[in-house]
Amino acid sequence: MSQLTISEQIRSLRKAKGLSQEALAENAGINLRTLQRIETGHAAPRGETLRLLARALDVSVQDLSESVEAPPVAMEDDPGFLRLMSLSALTLWFIPFGNILIPLAFWVLKKNKINGVAELGRRIINFQIIWTVVTYGLAILNIFPAFLGQIYIDPFVMMPIMLLFFIANTVYIIIITKKIPSAEREVLTQV
């Protein structure tokens, strides 16, 4: 749940008392520009400034410094977007690291706007990071020993293994995507 900041509290208390910024600054004995910075969130009142503002607004310093719960922001349900975000990990076939970057972009843009995006996005990104590290780690382990003269895995063995990892990831993505429309809340706990 979101919290009102001190600057939002000061602004709402000032407006509730019918005071202008100039009047509050004068009553509190602080600079008008300081009050404007505090109300816009560019500065946080501390110490003496907080005490002066609290006294001018007829509230205690503790009441002013405690966070007040703001009304929750309504989030919409969009299982289509959840499916799109899940399927976006399939870009691993076309874009290197697309399986991480594209879902990450969807997650960042919509995590506070659509129900389920925050949890599903976090799980998709975590899985794709682990998968990428393991899959590309195997390829790197195959390249470096060739330079060092140590254990070497034949590319004709390694390529089918890499292909199996890609296919397994694709199947996993499709299975998770199919679960989203039927029981979108269940998939979030089972991913």
Buried (B, 14 or more C-beta within 10 A) or exposed (E): EEEBBBBBBBBEBBEEEEBEBEBBBBBBEBEBEBBBBBBEEEBEBEEEBBBBBBBBBEBEBEEBBEEEEEEEEEBEEBBEBBBBBBBBBBBBEEEEBBBBBBBBEBBEBBBEBBBBBBBBBBBBBEBBBEBBEEBBEBBEEBEEEEEEEEEEBEEEEBEEEBEEBBEEBBEBBEEBBEBBEEEBEEBBEEB
